[in-house]
Amino acid sequence: MLKTDLTTQDYIELEKRHNAHNYKPLDVVLERGEGIWVWDVEGRRYLDFLSAYSAVNQGHAHPRILQALTEQAARLPLTSRAFHNDQLPFFARELCEMTGYDKMLPMNSGAEAVETAIKLVRKWGYKVKGVPEDQAQIVVCTGNFAGRTTTIIGFSDEEQYKDGFGPFTPGFVTVPYGDSEALSAAFNSNTVAFLVEPIQGEGGVVVPPEGYLRHARQLCDTHNALLITDEVQTGLGRTGHLLAAHWDDVRADVVTLGKALSGGFYPVSAVLADAELMAMFGPGDHGSTFGGNPLASAVGRAALRVLIDEGLIDNAREQGAYLIERLQNIGSPHVEAVRGRGLLIGVALKASAGGARRFCEALKAEGLLCKETHETVIRFAPPLTIGREDIDWALERIERVLMMD
């Protein structure tokens, strides 16, 4: 059967037949994207209000990143870290200069970056802080989401993520997100780090109380522990600052990045830290066949340049403030709250609303793509290239859908 003979349902049925059923996507099959727009296999156009969970901050198929990808792919895609390549040194320097850290360690996925950070702070705890072997504790929060590895799901409080996958890695202590008193009580002499999302994306776009991250920074300093901010989703301009922790003027000891680090073209992630801490890793301690490869590095360099050269961080702050205000003024009987920063926004629905999925499906029919999270929250996260006119276009449809019975 030729590609042009297939309908949306044909594609969906083919995928169901041959692919694991570990996702529940909306019934749309996308084949092309440009900027803030995507098109399905039947030619319908949609405004992308999810950005691949913030991986496409720079917009779909950005020409400058595409050029970097194609030129490097034609020249040298992969060497592994068995050898040096000519792209990683510049990628490392440019990322470190932009973020203000001494060193980076490149990986591929966000989950790998978080796993890397866990290994880094544990080794620091044993070799520098002097925590007894195998007694290191990392404090995490309820509602966290950092990936799907067995270690990471082990410190999740979402039972579905853990069902059938144990036993899990010990060494994590969980406290309520945003509760400064509970956080203070969780620290002890074996605490090596606090791992936190500055805004919980998958948890429902939950913004912590004012001063929470500053309190966490002070606690870590007092107890000789490290602060890890998971900026895989919130970083690289999504919230209107380069890093979401900058809203609170907080500098973490370790930062994890991913998603938009490639503009959606390729899996690229990184861990940032200063030289003394990153010295915990020596040759053979950690690595990845694809981490830091020349293709990933060239793409990452271009993705960073686009963010800065095109003013996307400032645009996210400006357009996000406008979008949040307009959403708060819709007056839908279904909406409990609108929360977020920049262009990471959650519309939390009342229990009586019938769940977020039906609103996402209705928005798809209106030509706008988004996704529910935690069943009762609609997550809005358009590319940071979006302008006022297109936001107004989206708001007409969002208001119509939120006001439906």
C-alpha positions as CSV (number, residue, x, y, z in Angstrom):
1,M,0.0,0.0,0.0
2,L,1.4,3.4,-1.0
3,K,1.9,6.0,1.7
4,T,-0.7,8.3,0.0
5,D,-3.3,5.5,0.3
6,L,-3.2,5.5,4.1
7,T,-5.7,7.3,6.2
8,T,-5.2,8.6,9.7
9,Q,-6.9,5.5,11.1
10,D,-4.7,3.2,8.9
11,Y,-1.6,4.6,10.4
12,I,-2.9,4.3,13.9
13,E,-4.0,0.7,13.4
14,L,-0.6,-0.2,11.9
15,E,1.2,1.3,14.9
16,K,-1.1,-0.6,17.3
17,R,-0.3,-3.8,15.5
18,H,3.5,-3.5,15.6
19,N,4.4,-1.0,18.4
20,A,4.2,-1.4,22.2
21,H,1.2,0.3,23.7
22,N,3.0,2.4,26.2
23,Y,1.5,5.7,25.1
24,K,-2.0,7.0,24.6
25,P,-1.6,9.8,22.0
26,L,-4.4,11.8,20.5
27,D,-5.7,10.5,17.2
28,V,-3.6,12.6,14.9
29,V,-0.8,11.4,12.7
30,L,1.7,14.1,11.9
31,E,4.0,14.2,8.9
32,R,5.5,17.7,8.7
33,G,6.3,20.7,10.8
34,E,7.5,24.3,10.3
35,G,7.9,26.8,13.0
36,I,4.8,26.7,15.3
37,W,2.7,24.6,12.8
38,V,2.4,20.9,12.1
39,W,0.5,19.1,9.4
40,D,-1.1,15.7,9.5
41,V,-1.1,13.0,6.9
42,E,-4.4,14.2,5.5
43,G,-3.2,17.8,5.0
44,R,-4.8,19.4,8.1
45,R,-2.8,22.1,9.8
46,Y,-2.4,22.4,13.6
47,L,-0.8,25.0,16.0
48,D,1.6,23.0,18.2
49,F,0.9,24.0,21.8
50,L,3.1,21.2,23.3
51,S,6.4,21.6,21.5
52,A,7.2,17.9,22.1
53,Y,7.2,18.5,25.8
54,S,9.4,21.6,25.4
55,A,11.9,19.9,23.1
56,V,11.0,22.2,20.2
57,N,11.5,25.6,21.9
58,Q,13.1,26.9,18.6
59,G,10.2,25.7,16.5
60,H,9.9,22.8,14.1
61,A,12.6,22.3,11.5
62,H,14.4,25.5,12.3
63,P,16.5,26.2,9.2
64,R,19.7,27.1,11.0
65,I,19.6,24.0,13.1
66,L,18.7,21.9,10.1
67,Q,21.7,23.3,8.2
68,A,24.0,22.4,11.1
69,L,22.5,18.9,11.2
70,T,22.8,18.2,7.5
71,E,26.3,19.6,7.1
72,Q,27.6,17.7,10.1
73,A,25.8,14.5,9.1
74,A,27.4,14.6,5.7
75,R,30.9,15.2,7.2
76,L,31.1,13.1,10.4
77,P,28.1,11.9,12.5
78,L,29.8,9.7,15.1
79,T,33.2,9.0,16.5
80,S,32.3,7.8,20.0
81,R,34.3,9.2,22.8
82,A,37.2,6.8,22.0
83,F,38.5,9.8,20.0
84,H,38.2,13.5,20.1
85,N,36.0,15.3,17.6
86,D,36.1,18.9,16.4
87,Q,32.6,19.9,17.5
88,L,32.4,18.9,21.2
89,P,35.1,21.4,22.4
90,F,33.1,24.3,21.1
91,F,29.7,23.0,22.2
92,A,31.1,22.5,25.7
93,R,32.6,26.0,25.8
94,E,29.5,27.7,24.4
95,L,27.1,26.0,26.8
96,C,29.4,26.6,29.8
97,E,29.8,30.3,28.9
98,M,26.1,30.8,28.4
99,T,25.1,29.2,31.7
100,G,28.1,30.2,33.9
101,Y,29.4,26.8,34.8
102,D,32.9,25.5,34.4
103,K,32.2,22.2,32.8
104,M,29.5,20.0,31.1
105,L,29.1,16.3,30.7
106,P,27.2,15.4,27.5
107,M,24.7,12.6,27.3
108,N,21.6,11.9,25.2
109,S,18.3,11.9,27.0
110,G,17.1,13.9,30.0
111,A,16.8,10.7,32.0
112,E,20.5,9.9,31.3
113,A,21.4,13.4,32.5
114,V,19.5,12.9,35.8
115,E,21.1,9.5,36.3
116,T,24.5,11.1,35.6
117,A,23.8,13.8,38.2
118,I,22.8,11.1,40.8
119,K,26.1,9.3,40.3
120,L,28.0,12.6,40.5
121,V,26.6,13.7,43.8
122,R,26.8,10.3,45.4
123,K,30.5,10.0,44.5
124,W,31.0,13.5,45.9
125,G,29.2,12.5,49.1
126,Y,31.5,9.6,49.6
127,K,34.8,11.0,48.5
128,V,34.5,14.6,49.7
129,K,31.8,14.9,52.3
130,G,32.7,11.6,53.9
131,V,29.3,9.9,54.0
132,P,29.7,6.2,55.0
133,E,29.7,3.9,51.9
134,D,26.3,3.2,50.5
135,Q,24.5,5.5,53.0
136,A,24.2,8.6,50.8
137,Q,20.7,10.1,50.7
138,I,19.2,12.3,48.1
139,V,16.0,14.3,48.9
140,V,13.3,14.4,46.2
141,C,9.8,15.8,46.0
142,T,6.3,14.4,45.6
143,G,5.0,14.8,42.1
144,N,8.5,14.6,40.6
145,F,9.2,13.4,37.1
146,A,12.7,12.9,35.8
147,G,12.4,10.0,33.4
148,R,11.6,6.3,33.2
149,T,14.7,4.4,34.3
150,T,14.4,2.0,37.2
151,T,16.3,4.3,39.5
152,I,14.2,7.3,38.6
153,I,10.8,5.6,38.8
154,G,11.9,4.2,42.2
155,F,11.7,7.7,43.7
156,S,8.5,8.6,42.0
157,D,5.3,8.7,44.0
158,E,3.2,7.8,40.9
159,E,2.3,4.2,41.6
160,Q,1.7,3.4,37.9
161,Y,5.3,4.2,37.0
162,K,6.5,1.6,39.6
163,D,3.9,-1.1,39.2
164,G,5.7,-4.4,38.3
165,F,9.2,-2.9,37.9
166,G,10.8,-3.3,41.3
167,P,13.0,-3.8,43.3
168,F,14.2,-0.2,43.2
169,T,17.4,1.7,44.1
170,P,17.5,2.8,47.7
171,G,18.8,6.1,49.0
172,F,16.0,8.6,48.3
173,V,13.9,10.5,50.8
174,T,10.6,12.1,49.6
175,V,9.1,15.3,50.9
176,P,6.1,17.3,49.7
177,Y,6.9,19.7,46.9
178,G,7.0,23.3,48.0
179,D,7.0,22.5,51.7
180,S,10.0,24.3,53.2
181,E,9.5,22.9,56.7
182,A,9.3,19.3,55.5
183,L,12.4,19.9,53.4
184,S,14.3,21.2,56.3
185,A,13.4,18.2,58.4
186,A,14.6,15.8,55.7
187,F,18.2,16.8,55.8
188,N,20.7,14.9,57.9
189,S,24.5,14.1,57.9
190,N,24.1,11.6,55.1
191,T,22.2,14.0,52.8
192,V,24.3,14.6,49.7
193,A,21.8,16.5,47.5
194,F,18.4,17.8,47.0
195,L,17.0,17.1,43.5
196,V,14.2,19.4,42.4
197,E,12.4,20.7,39.4
198,P,12.0,24.5,39.6
199,I,8.6,24.0,38.2
200,Q,7.0,20.6,38.0
201,G,6.0,20.1,34.4
202,E,4.7,16.5,34.2
203,G,3.4,16.9,37.7
204,G,0.9,19.5,36.4
205,V,2.9,22.7,35.9
206,V,3.2,23.3,39.6
207,V,5.0,26.4,40.7
208,P,6.5,26.3,44.2
209,P,5.8,29.1,46.7
210,E,7.9,32.3,46.5
211,G,11.3,31.7,48.2
212,Y,11.2,27.9,48.1
213,L,14.2,27.5,45.9
214,R,16.2,30.1,47.9
215,H,15.4,28.2,51.1
216,A,16.6,25.0,49.4
217,R,19.8,26.7,48.4
218,Q,20.4,27.9,52.0
219,L,19.6,24.4,53.4
220,C,22.2,22.8,51.1
221,D,24.8,25.4,52.1
222,T,24.1,24.9,55.8
223,H,24.2,21.1,55.6
224,N,27.1,20.8,53.1
225,A,24.9,19.2,50.5
226,L,24.4,19.9,46.8
227,L,21.5,21.4,45.0
228,I,20.5,19.7,41.7
229,T,17.9,21.5,39.5
230,D,16.3,19.4,36.9
231,E,15.9,21.9,34.0
232,V,15.3,19.3,31.3
233,Q,11.9,20.7,30.6
234,T,12.1,24.2,32.3
235,G,15.5,25.2,31.0
236,L,16.7,26.9,27.9
237,G,14.2,29.7,27.9
238,R,10.9,27.9,28.4
239,T,9.9,29.9,31.5
240,G,11.2,33.3,30.3
241,H,14.7,32.9,31.8
242,L,17.6,30.9,30.5
243,L,17.1,28.6,33.5
244,A,13.9,28.5,35.6
245,A,15.9,28.8,38.8
246,H,17.0,32.3,37.7
247,W,13.5,33.5,38.6
248,D,14.6,33.1,42.2
249,D,18.2,34.2,41.7
250,V,19.3,30.7,42.6
251,R,22.5,29.0,41.3
252,A,22.4,25.2,41.6
253,D,25.5,23.1,42.1
254,V,24.3,20.7,39.3
255,V,22.0,21.4,36.5
256,T,20.5,18.9,34.1
257,L,19.5,19.9,30.6
258,G,18.0,18.1,27.6
259,K,15.0,18.5,25.2
260,A,15.5,21.9,23.7
261,L,19.3,21.5,23.8
262,S,18.9,20.2,20.2
263,G,15.8,22.1,19.1
264,G,14.0,18.7,18.7
265,F,16.4,17.4,16.0
266,Y,18.4,14.9,17.9
267,P,18.7,13.5,21.5
268,V,21.1,15.8,23.3
269,S,21.4,16.3,27.1
270,A,24.0,17.6,29.5
271,V,25.0,17.9,33.1
272,L,26.5,21.2,34.3
273,A,28.7,21.7,37.3
274,D,31.9,23.5,38.3
275,A,35.3,22.0,37.9
276,E,35.9,20.8,41.4
277,L,32.7,18.8,41.5
278,M,33.0,17.5,37.9
279,A,36.5,16.2,38.9
280,M,34.7,13.3,40.7
281,F,34.4,11.6,37.3
282,G,37.6,10.2,35.9
283,P,38.1,8.1,32.7
284,G,36.0,5.0,32.9
285,D,33.7,6.3,35.6
286,H,30.9,7.2,33.3
287,G,30.1,7.5,29.6
288,S,27.9,6.9,26.5
289,T,28.6,5.8,23.0
290,F,26.6,8.7,21.5
291,G,27.1,11.3,24.3
292,G,29.0,14.3,22.9
293,N,29.2,13.0,19.4
294,P,30.0,15.5,16.6
295,L,26.5,15.5,15.2
296,A,24.9,16.1,18.6
297,S,27.4,18.8,19.4
298,A,26.9,20.6,16.1
299,V,23.2,20.5,16.5
300,G,23.5,21.7,20.1
301,R,25.6,24.6,19.2
302,A,23.1,25.8,16.6
303,A,20.2,25.3,18.9
304,L,21.8,27.5,21.6
305,R,22.7,30.2,19.0
306,V,19.1,30.3,17.8
307,L,17.8,30.9,21.4
308,I,20.0,33.9,21.9
309,D,20.2,35.4,18.4
310,E,16.4,35.4,17.9
311,G,15.6,36.7,21.4
312,L,13.4,33.6,22.2
313,I,14.0,33.8,26.0
314,D,12.6,37.3,26.2
315,N,9.8,36.4,23.9
316,A,8.8,33.5,26.1
317,R,8.6,35.8,29.1
318,E,6.6,38.5,27.2
319,Q,4.2,36.2,25.4
320,G,3.8,33.9,28.4
321,A,2.7,36.7,30.6
322,Y,0.1,37.8,28.1
323,L,-1.2,34.2,27.5
324,I,-1.4,33.5,31.3
325,E,-3.4,36.7,31.9
326,R,-5.8,36.0,29.0
327,L,-6.3,32.5,30.2
328,Q,-7.0,33.6,33.7
329,N,-9.7,36.0,32.4
330,I,-11.7,33.5,30.4
331,G,-14.0,32.7,33.3
332,S,-14.7,29.1,32.4
333,P,-16.8,27.2,35.0
334,H,-14.4,24.2,34.5
335,V,-11.2,26.0,35.4
336,E,-9.8,25.8,38.9
337,A,-6.5,27.7,38.3
338,V,-4.1,28.8,35.7
339,R,-0.5,28.5,36.7
340,G,3.0,28.7,35.1
341,R,5.8,30.9,34.0
342,G,6.8,32.0,30.6
343,L,5.4,29.6,28.0
344,L,5.0,26.7,30.4
345,I,1.4,26.9,31.5
346,G,-1.1,24.5,33.1
347,V,-4.8,25.0,33.1
348,A,-6.0,23.0,36.2
349,L,-9.6,21.8,35.9
350,K,-12.2,21.2,38.6
351,A,-13.2,17.6,39.4
352,S,-16.6,18.3,37.8
353,A,-15.0,19.1,34.4
354,G,-14.8,15.5,33.3
355,G,-11.1,15.3,32.9
356,A,-8.6,17.2,30.7
357,R,-8.6,14.6,27.9
358,R,-11.9,15.7,26.4
359,F,-10.7,19.3,26.2
360,C,-7.5,18.3,24.5
361,E,-9.5,16.3,21.9
362,A,-11.8,19.2,21.3
363,L,-8.9,21.6,20.9
364,K,-7.4,19.1,18.3
365,A,-10.7,19.4,16.3
366,E,-10.2,23.2,16.5
367,G,-6.7,22.9,15.0
368,L,-4.7,23.2,18.3
369,L,-2.6,20.4,19.7
370,C,-1.9,20.0,23.4
371,K,-1.9,17.2,26.0
372,E,-3.3,16.5,29.4
373,T,-1.1,15.7,32.4
374,H,-2.3,14.0,35.6
375,E,-5.7,13.7,34.1
376,T,-7.0,17.1,35.3
377,V,-4.4,19.6,33.8
378,I,-4.1,20.9,30.3
379,R,-0.5,21.7,29.5
380,F,0.2,24.6,27.1
381,A,3.8,25.0,25.9
382,P,4.0,26.4,22.4
383,P,7.4,27.0,20.7
384,L,9.1,30.1,21.9
385,T,9.0,31.6,18.4
386,I,5.2,32.2,18.7
387,G,3.9,35.8,18.3
388,R,1.0,37.7,19.6
389,E,-1.2,37.2,16.6
390,D,-0.9,33.4,16.8
391,I,-1.5,33.4,20.5
392,D,-4.7,35.4,19.9
393,W,-5.7,32.8,17.2
394,A,-5.2,30.0,19.8
395,L,-7.0,31.9,22.6
396,E,-10.2,32.1,20.4
397,R,-10.2,28.4,20.2
398,I,-9.2,27.7,23.8
399,E,-11.9,30.0,25.1
400,R,-14.5,28.3,23.0
401,V,-13.5,24.9,24.2
402,L,-13.2,25.8,27.9
403,M,-16.7,27.2,27.8
404,M,-18.2,24.1,26.4
405,D,-20.6,21.9,28.5
